[in-house]
Amino acid sequence: MQDRELLSQTGVDRYEHGTLAPTIVLKYTRGIEGLFNADFNYNKLQFMFYKPILLGSWEKQC
């Protein structure tokens, strides 16, 4: 049996999950007007909670 890589993706961000334990991601981004020719000042806070749900086997049994 091969190990499967568990991933979740939100927008362009991808997060790897090594176990079935819950994963919490808190991300803060700040934009500063004028820095690298940016047009706006902004603050962005993102929160992600990932908890896998086991639904059983999807494989066909003979």
All heavy atoms as a GROMACS GRO file, in nm:
protein
  513
    1MET      N    1   0.084  -0.118   0.000
    1MET     CA    2   0.000   0.000   0.000
    1MET      C    3   0.089   0.124   0.000
    1MET      O    4   0.183   0.135   0.076
    1MET     CB    5  -0.089  -0.001   0.124
    1MET     CG    6  -0.185   0.113   0.131
    1MET     SD    7  -0.294   0.087   0.272
    1MET     CE    8  -0.387   0.233   0.262
    2GLN      N    9   0.060   0.219  -0.087
    2GLN     CA   10   0.138   0.341  -0.098
    2GLN      C   11   0.091   0.444   0.003
    2GLN      O   12  -0.027   0.452   0.035
    2GLN     CB   13   0.125   0.401  -0.237
    2GLN     CG   14   0.194   0.322  -0.345
    2GLN     CD   15   0.178   0.393  -0.478
    2GLN    OE1   16   0.083   0.464  -0.501
    2GLN    NE2   17   0.274   0.369  -0.567
    3ASP      N   18   0.186   0.525   0.052
    3ASP     CA   19   0.149   0.638   0.136
    3ASP      C   20   0.090   0.746   0.046
    3ASP      O   21   0.145   0.778  -0.058
    3ASP     CB   22   0.271   0.694   0.210
    3ASP     CG   23   0.321   0.598   0.316
    3ASP    OD1   24   0.240   0.517   0.365
    3ASP    OD2   25   0.441   0.603   0.348
    4ARG      N   26  -0.022   0.803   0.091
    4ARG     CA   27  -0.085   0.909   0.013
    4ARG      C   28  -0.055   1.042   0.078
    4ARG      O   29  -0.058   1.057   0.199
    4ARG     CB   30  -0.236   0.888   0.007
    4ARG     CG   31  -0.272   0.763  -0.069
    4ARG     CD   32  -0.420   0.751  -0.083
    4ARG     NE   33  -0.451   0.625  -0.150
    4ARG     CZ   34  -0.572   0.582  -0.170
    4ARG    NH1   35  -0.674   0.651  -0.126
    4ARG    NH2   36  -0.593   0.470  -0.233
    5GLU      N   37  -0.029   1.140  -0.006
    5GLU     CA   38  -0.002   1.275   0.042
    5GLU      C   39  -0.135   1.346   0.060
    5GLU      O   40  -0.218   1.349  -0.031
    5GLU     CB   41   0.085   1.348  -0.061
    5GLU     CG   42   0.131   1.482  -0.017
    5GLU     CD   43   0.224   1.545  -0.120
    5GLU    OE1   44   0.241   1.488  -0.228
    5GLU    OE2   45   0.277   1.650  -0.089
    6LEU      N   46  -0.159   1.401   0.180
    6LEU     CA   47  -0.282   1.472   0.208
    6LEU      C   48  -0.258   1.621   0.188
    6LEU      O   49  -0.170   1.679   0.249
    6LEU     CB   50  -0.328   1.445   0.351
    6LEU     CG   51  -0.354   1.299   0.387
    6LEU    CD1   52  -0.378   1.285   0.536
    6LEU    CD2   53  -0.471   1.246   0.308
    7LEU      N   54  -0.339   1.685   0.102
    7LEU     CA   55  -0.324   1.826   0.074
    7LEU      C   56  -0.459   1.896   0.083
    7LEU      O   57  -0.562   1.836   0.055
    7LEU     CB   58  -0.269   1.848  -0.068
    7LEU     CG   59  -0.132   1.793  -0.099
    7LEU    CD1   60  -0.103   1.805  -0.248
    7LEU    CD2   61  -0.027   1.867  -0.021
    8SER      N   62  -0.457   2.022   0.119
    8SER     CA   63  -0.575   2.107   0.105
    8SER      C   64  -0.528   2.236   0.040
    8SER      O   65  -0.412   2.276   0.055
    8SER     CB   66  -0.642   2.134   0.239
    8SER     OG   67  -0.555   2.205   0.324
    9GLN      N   68  -0.616   2.298  -0.036
    9GLN     CA   69  -0.577   2.416  -0.110
    9GLN      C   70  -0.684   2.522  -0.096
    9GLN      O   71  -0.803   2.494  -0.108
    9GLN     CB   72  -0.556   2.382  -0.257
    9GLN     CG   73  -0.503   2.496  -0.338
    9GLN     CD   74  -0.455   2.451  -0.474
    9GLN    OE1   75  -0.437   2.333  -0.499
    9GLN    NE2   76  -0.436   2.545  -0.563
   10THR      N   77  -0.640   2.645  -0.069
   10THR     CA   78  -0.730   2.760  -0.064
   10THR      C   79  -0.669   2.868  -0.152
   10THR      O   80  -0.561   2.918  -0.123
   10THR     CB   81  -0.745   2.813   0.080
   10THR    OG1   82  -0.617   2.844   0.132
   10THR    CG2   83  -0.812   2.711   0.170
   11GLY      N   84  -0.735   2.900  -0.262
   11GLY     CA   85  -0.679   2.997  -0.355
   11GLY      C   86  -0.549   2.944  -0.414
   11GLY      O   87  -0.546   2.836  -0.471
   12VAL      N   88  -0.442   3.017  -0.395
   12VAL     CA   89  -0.312   2.973  -0.448
   12VAL      C   90  -0.225   2.909  -0.340
   12VAL      O   91  -0.114   2.865  -0.368
   12VAL     CB   92  -0.235   3.091  -0.512
   12VAL    CG1   93  -0.309   3.145  -0.633
   12VAL    CG2   94  -0.210   3.201  -0.411
   13ASP      N   95  -0.275   2.903  -0.217
   13ASP     CA   96  -0.200   2.844  -0.106
   13ASP      C   97  -0.232   2.696  -0.094
   13ASP      O   98  -0.348   2.655  -0.100
   13ASP     CB   99  -0.234   2.913   0.026
   13ASP     CG  100  -0.199   3.060   0.025
   13ASP    OD1  101  -0.096   3.095  -0.034
   13ASP    OD2  102  -0.275   3.139   0.081
   14ARG      N  103  -0.129   2.614  -0.076
   14ARG     CA  104  -0.148   2.470  -0.060
   14ARG      C  105  -0.083   2.428   0.072
   14ARG      O  106   0.027   2.468   0.103
   14ARG     CB  107  -0.082   2.396  -0.175
   14ARG     CG  108  -0.097   2.246  -0.165
   14ARG     CD  109  -0.034   2.177  -0.281
   14ARG     NE  110  -0.129   2.181  -0.390
   14ARG     CZ  111  -0.108   2.126  -0.508
   14ARG    NH1  112   0.006   2.067  -0.533
   14ARG    NH2  113  -0.199   2.132  -0.601
   15TYR      N  114  -0.154   2.346   0.150
   15TYR     CA  115  -0.107   2.301   0.279
   15TYR      C  116  -0.099   2.150   0.281
   15TYR      O  117  -0.191   2.082   0.237
   15TYR     CB  118  -0.200   2.351   0.390
   15TYR     CG  119  -0.217   2.501   0.389
   15TYR    CD1  120  -0.326   2.560   0.330
   15TYR    CD2  121  -0.121   2.583   0.445
   15TYR    CE1  122  -0.341   2.698   0.327
   15TYR    CE2  123  -0.133   2.720   0.443
   15TYR     CZ  124  -0.244   2.777   0.384
   15TYR     OH  125  -0.256   2.913   0.380
   16GLU      N  126   0.011   2.097   0.333
   16GLU     CA  127   0.031   1.952   0.341
   16GLU      C  128  -0.005   1.904   0.481
   16GLU      O  129   0.027   1.968   0.580
   16GLU     CB  130   0.177   1.918   0.312
   16GLU     CG  131   0.204   1.770   0.312
   16GLU     CD  132   0.349   1.739   0.277
   16GLU    OE1  133   0.418   1.825   0.224
   16GLU    OE2  134   0.390   1.626   0.306
   17HIS      N  135  -0.075   1.791   0.488
   17HIS     CA  136  -0.115   1.732   0.615
   17HIS      C  137  -0.053   1.593   0.625
   17HIS      O  138  -0.082   1.507   0.545
   17HIS     CB  139  -0.268   1.721   0.623
   17HIS     CG  140  -0.337   1.849   0.587
   17HIS    ND1  141  -0.351   1.953   0.673
   17HIS    CD2  142  -0.392   1.890   0.470
   17HIS    CE1  143  -0.414   2.052   0.614
   17HIS    NE2  144  -0.439   2.017   0.490
   18GLY      N  145   0.032   1.572   0.724
   18GLY     CA  146   0.100   1.445   0.739
   18GLY      C  147   0.020   1.340   0.813
   18GLY      O  148   0.046   1.222   0.802
   19THR      N  149  -0.080   1.384   0.891
   19THR     CA  150  -0.161   1.290   0.969
   19THR      C  151  -0.308   1.326   0.954
   19THR      O  152  -0.344   1.421   0.884
   19THR     CB  153  -0.124   1.299   1.119
   19THR    OG1  154  -0.166   1.426   1.168
   19THR    CG2  155   0.024   1.280   1.142
   20LEU      N  156  -0.392   1.251   1.022
   20LEU     CA  157  -0.536   1.280   1.022
   20LEU      C  158  -0.575   1.378   1.134
   20LEU      O  159  -0.691   1.405   1.154
   20LEU     CB  160  -0.616   1.150   1.036
   20LEU     CG  161  -0.602   1.055   0.918
   20LEU    CD1  162  -0.680   0.926   0.944
   20LEU    CD2  163  -0.651   1.120   0.790
   21ALA      N  164  -0.476   1.432   1.204
   21ALA     CA  165  -0.503   1.529   1.309
   21ALA      C  166  -0.550   1.661   1.247
   21ALA      O  167  -0.514   1.694   1.134
   21ALA     CB  168  -0.376   1.553   1.391
   22PRO      N  169  -0.629   1.739   1.320
   22PRO     CA  170  -0.674   1.870   1.268
   22PRO      C  171  -0.555   1.963   1.242
   22PRO      O  172  -0.453   1.958   1.310
   22PRO     CB  173  -0.760   1.926   1.380
   22PRO     CG  174  -0.795   1.812   1.466
   22PRO     CD  175  -0.686   1.711   1.451
   23THR      N  176  -0.570   2.047   1.142
   23THR     CA  177  -0.468   2.145   1.107
   23THR      C  178  -0.530   2.284   1.115
   23THR      O  179  -0.637   2.307   1.061
   23THR     CB  180  -0.415   2.122   0.965
   23THR    OG1  181  -0.362   1.991   0.956
   23THR    CG2  182  -0.308   2.222   0.927
   24ILE      N  183  -0.461   2.377   1.182
   24ILE     CA  184  -0.507   2.515   1.192
   24ILE      C  185  -0.401   2.605   1.130
   24ILE      O  186  -0.283   2.594   1.162
   24ILE     CB  187  -0.529   2.555   1.340
   24ILE    CG1  188  -0.639   2.468   1.401
   24ILE    CG2  189  -0.564   2.702   1.351
   24ILE    CD1  190  -0.655   2.487   1.549
   25VAL      N  191  -0.446   2.694   1.038
   25VAL     CA  192  -0.356   2.788   0.973
   25VAL      C  193  -0.410   2.928   0.996
   25VAL      O  194  -0.526   2.956   0.969
   25VAL     CB  195  -0.344   2.761   0.821
   25VAL    CG1  196  -0.258   2.866   0.754
   25VAL    CG2  197  -0.291   2.622   0.795
   26LEU      N  198  -0.326   3.017   1.047
   26LEU     CA  199  -0.360   3.157   1.066
   26LEU      C  200  -0.255   3.238   0.989
   26LEU      O  201  -0.135   3.224   1.014
   26LEU     CB  202  -0.359   3.194   1.214
   26LEU     CG  203  -0.404   3.335   1.249
   26LEU    CD1  204  -0.550   3.355   1.209
   26LEU    CD2  205  -0.388   3.357   1.398
   27LYS      N  206  -0.301   3.321   0.894
   27LYS     CA  207  -0.208   3.391   0.806
   27LYS      C  208  -0.244   3.540   0.804
   27LYS      O  209  -0.360   3.576   0.785
   27LYS     CB  210  -0.219   3.332   0.665
   27LYS     CG  211  -0.126   3.390   0.564
   27LYS     CD  212  -0.141   3.314   0.433
   27LYS     CE  213  -0.056   3.374   0.324
   27LYS     NZ  214  -0.075   3.304   0.198
   28TYR      N  215  -0.145   3.627   0.821
   28TYR     CA  216  -0.165   3.771   0.821
   28TYR      C  217  -0.082   3.831   0.708
   28TYR      O  218   0.036   3.799   0.691
   28TYR     CB  219  -0.121   3.833   0.954
   28TYR     CG  220  -0.125   3.983   0.956
   28TYR    CD1  221  -0.245   4.051   0.965
   28TYR    CD2  222  -0.008   4.057   0.946
   28TYR    CE1  223  -0.250   4.190   0.966
   28TYR    CE2  224  -0.011   4.196   0.947
   28TYR     CZ  225  -0.132   4.260   0.957
   28TYR     OH  226  -0.136   4.397   0.957
   29THR      N  227  -0.145   3.920   0.628
   29THR     CA  228  -0.078   3.987   0.518
   29THR      C  229  -0.105   4.137   0.530
   29THR      O  230  -0.216   4.177   0.558
   29THR     CB  231  -0.130   3.936   0.382
   29THR    OG1  232  -0.120   3.795   0.377
   29THR    CG2  233  -0.054   3.997   0.267
   30ARG      N  234  -0.002   4.217   0.505
   30ARG     CA  235  -0.019   4.362   0.510
   30ARG      C  236   0.034   4.423   0.381
   30ARG      O  237   0.144   4.389   0.335
   30ARG     CB  238   0.056   4.420   0.629
   30ARG     CG  239   0.044   4.570   0.634
   30ARG     CD  240   0.089   4.625   0.763
   30ARG     NE  241   0.062   4.768   0.757
   30ARG     CZ  242   0.075   4.848   0.858
   30ARG    NH1  243   0.113   4.800   0.974
   30ARG    NH2  244   0.050   4.975   0.846
   31GLY      N  245  -0.044   4.513   0.322
   31GLY     CA  246  -0.002   4.587   0.205
   31GLY      C  247   0.028   4.730   0.245
   31GLY      O  248  -0.045   4.790   0.323
   32ILE      N  249   0.136   4.785   0.193
   32ILE     CA  250   0.178   4.920   0.227
   32ILE      C  251   0.182   5.003   0.099
   32ILE      O  252   0.257   4.971   0.006
   32ILE     CB  253   0.315   4.920   0.297
   32ILE    CG1  254   0.308   4.835   0.424
   32ILE    CG2  255   0.362   5.061   0.326
   32ILE    CD1  256   0.442   4.812   0.490
   33GLU      N  257   0.100   5.109   0.095
   33GLU     CA  258   0.093   5.195  -0.022
   33GLU      C  259   0.231   5.253  -0.055
   33GLU      O  260   0.304   5.298   0.035
   33GLU     CB  261  -0.006   5.308   0.002
   33GLU     CG  262  -0.029   5.397  -0.117
   33GLU     CD  263  -0.132   5.505  -0.090
   33GLU    OE1  264  -0.182   5.514   0.024
   33GLU    OE2  265  -0.162   5.579  -0.185
   34GLY      N  266   0.268   5.246  -0.182
   34GLY     CA  267   0.396   5.301  -0.226
   34GLY      C  268   0.510   5.201  -0.226
   34GLY      O  269   0.608   5.218  -0.298
   35LEU      N  270   0.501   5.097  -0.144
   35LEU     CA  271   0.606   4.996  -0.140
   35LEU      C  272   0.591   4.905  -0.262
   35LEU      O  273   0.485   4.846  -0.284
   35LEU     CB  274   0.596   4.914  -0.011
   35LEU     CG  275   0.706   4.811   0.014
   35LEU    CD1  276   0.841   4.881   0.032
   35LEU    CD2  277   0.674   4.728   0.137
   36PHE      N  278   0.694   4.896  -0.344
   36PHE     CA  279   0.688   4.821  -0.472
   36PHE      C  280   0.574   4.870  -0.560
   36PHE      O  281   0.506   4.792  -0.626
   36PHE     CB  282   0.676   4.670  -0.447
   36PHE     CG  283   0.787   4.612  -0.365
   36PHE    CD1  284   0.762   4.561  -0.238
   36PHE    CD2  285   0.917   4.610  -0.412
   36PHE    CE1  286   0.863   4.508  -0.161
   36PHE    CE2  287   1.020   4.557  -0.336
   36PHE     CZ  288   0.993   4.507  -0.211
   37ASN      N  289   0.548   5.001  -0.558
   37ASN     CA  290   0.443   5.066  -0.640
   37ASN      C  291   0.302   5.018  -0.605
   37ASN      O  292   0.214   5.018  -0.689
   37ASN     CB  293   0.469   5.047  -0.790
   37ASN     CG  294   0.593   5.120  -0.836
   37ASN    OD1  295   0.623   5.229  -0.787
   37ASN    ND2  296   0.667   5.060  -0.927
   38ALA      N  297   0.280   4.973  -0.482
   38ALA     CA  298   0.146   4.931  -0.439
   38ALA      C  299   0.054   5.052  -0.431
   38ALA      O  300   0.096   5.163  -0.396
   38ALA     CB  301   0.153   4.862  -0.304
   39ASP      N  302  -0.075   5.031  -0.465
   39ASP     CA  303  -0.173   5.140  -0.467
   39ASP      C  304  -0.252   5.154  -0.338
   39ASP      O  305  -0.319   5.254  -0.318
   39ASP     CB  306  -0.272   5.119  -0.582
   39ASP     CG  307  -0.203   5.130  -0.718
   39ASP    OD1  308  -0.108   5.210  -0.730
   39ASP    OD2  309  -0.245   5.059  -0.811
   40PHE      N  310  -0.249   5.053  -0.250
   40PHE     CA  311  -0.336   5.052  -0.134
   40PHE      C  312  -0.262   5.011  -0.007
   40PHE      O  313  -0.166   4.934  -0.013
   40PHE     CB  314  -0.453   4.953  -0.153
   40PHE     CG  315  -0.535   4.982  -0.275
   40PHE    CD1  316  -0.516   4.910  -0.391
   40PHE    CD2  317  -0.631   5.081  -0.273
   40PHE    CE1  318  -0.592   4.935  -0.504
   40PHE    CE2  319  -0.708   5.108  -0.385
   40PHE     CZ  320  -0.688   5.036  -0.501
   41ASN      N  321  -0.314   5.058   0.107
   41ASN     CA  322  -0.279   5.004   0.238
   41ASN      C  323  -0.386   4.902   0.273
   41ASN      O  324  -0.506   4.930   0.254
   41ASN     CB  325  -0.280   5.114   0.345
   41ASN     CG  326  -0.158   5.203   0.337
   41ASN    OD1  327  -0.049   5.156   0.311
   41ASN    ND2  328  -0.178   5.330   0.360
   42TYR      N  329  -0.349   4.787   0.320
   42TYR     CA  330  -0.451   4.691   0.364
   42TYR      C  331  -0.394   4.594   0.465
   42TYR      O  332  -0.273   4.574   0.475
   42TYR     CB  333  -0.511   4.614   0.245
   42TYR     CG  334  -0.414   4.522   0.175
   42TYR    CD1  335  -0.400   4.389   0.215
   42TYR    CD2  336  -0.337   4.565   0.067
   42TYR    CE1  337  -0.311   4.304   0.151
   42TYR    CE2  338  -0.249   4.481   0.003
   42TYR     CZ  339  -0.237   4.351   0.045
   42TYR     OH  340  -0.149   4.267  -0.019
   43ASN      N  341  -0.484   4.533   0.541
   43ASN     CA  342  -0.453   4.427   0.635
   43ASN      C  343  -0.547   4.311   0.603
   43ASN      O  344  -0.667   4.332   0.589
   43ASN     CB  345  -0.476   4.472   0.780
   43ASN     CG  346  -0.384   4.585   0.817
   43ASN    OD1  347  -0.264   4.566   0.822
   43ASN    ND2  348  -0.437   4.702   0.841
   44LYS      N  349  -0.492   4.192   0.593
   44LYS     CA  350  -0.575   4.075   0.563
   44LYS      C  351  -0.540   3.964   0.661
   44LYS      O  352  -0.423   3.930   0.680
   44LYS     CB  353  -0.550   4.029   0.419
   44LYS     CG  354  -0.635   3.910   0.378
   44LYS     CD  355  -0.629   3.884   0.228
   44LYS     CE  356  -0.507   3.808   0.189
   44LYS     NZ  357  -0.511   3.759   0.050
   45LEU      N  358  -0.642   3.908   0.724
   45LEU     CA  359  -0.625   3.798   0.818
   45LEU      C  360  -0.704   3.679   0.764
   45LEU      O  361  -0.823   3.690   0.736
   45LEU     CB  362  -0.677   3.838   0.956
   45LEU     CG  363  -0.657   3.737   1.068
   45LEU    CD1  364  -0.509   3.714   1.095
   45LEU    CD2  365  -0.725   3.787   1.195
   46GLN      N  366  -0.637   3.566   0.746
   46GLN     CA  367  -0.701   3.444   0.696
   46GLN      C  368  -0.691   3.335   0.802
   46GLN      O  369  -0.588   3.320   0.868
   46GLN     CB  370  -0.633   3.395   0.569
   46GLN     CG  371  -0.646   3.487   0.452
   46GLN     CD  372  -0.566   3.438   0.334
   46GLN    OE1  373  -0.444   3.445   0.335
   46GLN    NE2  374  -0.635   3.387   0.233
   47PHE      N  375  -0.798   3.257   0.814
   47PHE     CA  376  -0.803   3.146   0.908
   47PHE      C  377  -0.853   3.023   0.834
   47PHE      O  378  -0.950   3.030   0.759
   47PHE     CB  379  -0.898   3.179   1.024
   47PHE     CG  380  -0.920   3.065   1.118
   47PHE    CD1  381  -0.824   3.034   1.214
   47PHE    CD2  382  -1.034   2.988   1.111
   47PHE    CE1  383  -0.843   2.928   1.301
   47PHE    CE2  384  -1.055   2.882   1.197
   47PHE     CZ  385  -0.959   2.853   1.293
   48MET      N  386  -0.784   2.910   0.853
   48MET     CA  387  -0.829   2.784   0.794
   48MET      C  388  -0.823   2.675   0.900
   48MET      O  389  -0.724   2.664   0.973
   48MET     CB  390  -0.740   2.744   0.676
   48MET     CG  391  -0.792   2.618   0.608
   48MET     SD  392  -0.682   2.547   0.486
   48MET     CE  393  -0.565   2.464   0.590
   49PHE      N  394  -0.929   2.598   0.908
   49PHE     CA  395  -0.934   2.482   0.996
   49PHE      C  396  -0.965   2.362   0.908
   49PHE      O  397  -1.065   2.361   0.837
   49PHE     CB  398  -1.043   2.498   1.103
   49PHE     CG  399  -1.054   2.380   1.193
   49PHE    CD1  400  -0.966   2.364   1.300
   49PHE    CD2  401  -1.150   2.284   1.174
   49PHE    CE1  402  -0.975   2.254   1.384
   49PHE    CE2  403  -1.161   2.174   1.257
   49PHE     CZ  404  -1.072   2.159   1.363
   50TYR      N  405  -0.877   2.262   0.910
   50TYR     CA  406  -0.894   2.143   0.827
   50TYR      C  407  -0.901   2.022   0.917
   50TYR      O  408  -0.813   1.998   0.998
   50TYR     CB  409  -0.774   2.130   0.730
   50TYR     CG  410  -0.771   2.001   0.655
   50TYR    CD1  411  -0.847   1.984   0.540
   50TYR    CD2  412  -0.694   1.895   0.699
   50TYR    CE1  413  -0.844   1.863   0.472
   50TYR    CE2  414  -0.690   1.776   0.632
   50TYR     CZ  415  -0.764   1.760   0.518
   50TYR     OH  416  -0.762   1.641   0.451
   51LYS      N  417  -1.009   1.946   0.904
   51LYS     CA  418  -1.025   1.821   0.978
   51LYS      C  419  -1.080   1.717   0.882
   51LYS      O  420  -1.192   1.730   0.832
   51LYS     CB  421  -1.121   1.840   1.096
   51LYS     CG  422  -1.159   1.711   1.167
   51LYS     CD  423  -1.040   1.648   1.238
   51LYS     CE  424  -1.085   1.525   1.314
   51LYS     NZ  425  -1.001   1.413   1.296
   52PRO      N  426  -1.001   1.614   0.849
   52PRO     CA  427  -1.050   1.512   0.757
   52PRO      C  428  -1.166   1.432   0.817
   52PRO      O  429  -1.170   1.409   0.938
   52PRO     CB  430  -0.928   1.423   0.733
   52PRO     CG  431  -0.833   1.454   0.842
   52PRO     CD  432  -0.866   1.588   0.895
   53ILE      N  433  -1.258   1.394   0.731
   53ILE     CA  434  -1.371   1.311   0.771
   53ILE      C  435  -1.357   1.177   0.700
   53ILE      O  436  -1.348   1.172   0.577
   53ILE     CB  437  -1.505   1.377   0.730
   53ILE    CG1  438  -1.519   1.512   0.799
   53ILE    CG2  439  -1.622   1.286   0.764
   53ILE    CD1  440  -1.637   1.592   0.752
   54LEU      N  441  -1.351   1.070   0.776
   54LEU     CA  442  -1.338   0.938   0.717
   54LEU      C  443  -1.476   0.885   0.679
   54LEU      O  444  -1.564   0.873   0.764
   54LEU     CB  445  -1.270   0.843   0.816
   54LEU     CG  446  -1.129   0.887   0.861
   54LEU    CD1  447  -1.075   0.790   0.964
   54LEU    CD2  448  -1.037   0.896   0.742
   55LEU      N  449  -1.495   0.855   0.552
   55LEU     CA  450  -1.624   0.809   0.501
   55LEU      C  451  -1.626   0.660   0.474
   55LEU      O  452  -1.728   0.607   0.432
   55LEU     CB  453  -1.660   0.886   0.373
   55LEU     CG  454  -1.676   1.036   0.389
   55LEU    CD1  455  -1.700   1.099   0.253
   55LEU    CD2  456  -1.790   1.066   0.483
   56GLY      N  457  -1.517   0.591   0.494
   56GLY     CA  458  -1.512   0.448   0.464
   56GLY      C  459  -1.444   0.423   0.332
   56GLY      O  460  -1.389   0.511   0.269
   57SER      N  461  -1.449   0.301   0.288
   57SER     CA  462  -1.380   0.261   0.166
   57SER      C  463  -1.462   0.296   0.043
   57SER      O  464  -1.582   0.268   0.037
   57SER     CB  465  -1.355   0.110   0.169
   57SER     OG  466  -1.292   0.071   0.051
   58TRP      N  467  -1.397   0.355  -0.057
   58TRP     CA  468  -1.462   0.386  -0.184
   58TRP      C  469  -1.427   0.278  -0.288
   58TRP      O  470  -1.473   0.284  -0.401
   58TRP     CB  471  -1.414   0.521  -0.236
   58TRP     CG  472  -1.472   0.635  -0.158
   58TRP    CD1  473  -1.416   0.692  -0.048
   58TRP    CD2  474  -1.595   0.701  -0.179
   58TRP    NE1  475  -1.497   0.792  -0.002
   58TRP    CE2  476  -1.607   0.800  -0.080
   58TRP    CE3  477  -1.695   0.688  -0.273
   58TRP    CZ2  478  -1.717   0.884  -0.072
   58TRP    CZ3  479  -1.805   0.772  -0.265
   58TRP    CH2  480  -1.815   0.868  -0.167
   59GLU      N  481  -1.346   0.181  -0.250
   59GLU     CA  482  -1.304   0.078  -0.343
   59GLU      C  483  -1.411  -0.030  -0.355
   59GLU      O  484  -1.478  -0.065  -0.259
   59GLU     CB  485  -1.173   0.017  -0.296
   59GLU     CG  486  -1.059   0.115  -0.291
   59GLU     CD  487  -0.932   0.054  -0.234
   59GLU    OE1  488  -0.927  -0.069  -0.220
   59GLU    OE2  489  -0.840   0.130  -0.203
   60LYS      N  490  -1.420  -0.086  -0.474
   60LYS     CA  491  -1.517  -0.194  -0.497
   60LYS      C  492  -1.460  -0.324  -0.442
   60LYS      O  493  -1.346  -0.360  -0.468
   60LYS     CB  494  -1.542  -0.209  -0.648
   60LYS     CG  495  -1.647  -0.310  -0.680
   60LYS     CD  496  -1.674  -0.314  -0.828
   60LYS     CE  497  -1.780  -0.417  -0.860
   60LYS     NZ  498  -1.810  -0.422  -1.003
   61GLN      N  499  -1.538  -0.393  -0.363
   61GLN     CA  500  -1.494  -0.519  -0.301
   61GLN      C  501  -1.556  -0.636  -0.378
   61GLN      O  502  -1.672  -0.635  -0.414
   61GLN     CB  503  -1.541  -0.522  -0.156
   61GLN     CG  504  -1.499  -0.401  -0.079
   61GLN     CD  505  -1.404  -0.435   0.034
   61GLN    OE1  506  -1.395  -0.548   0.074
   61GLN    NE2  507  -1.336  -0.335   0.084
   62CYS      N  508  -1.476  -0.738  -0.403
   62CYS     CA  509  -1.525  -0.856  -0.477
   62CYS      C  510  -1.563  -0.967  -0.381
   62CYS      O  511  -1.506  -0.987  -0.281
   62CYS     CB  512  -1.419  -0.906  -0.574
   62CYS     SG  513  -1.383  -0.786  -0.703
   0.00000   0.00000   0.00000
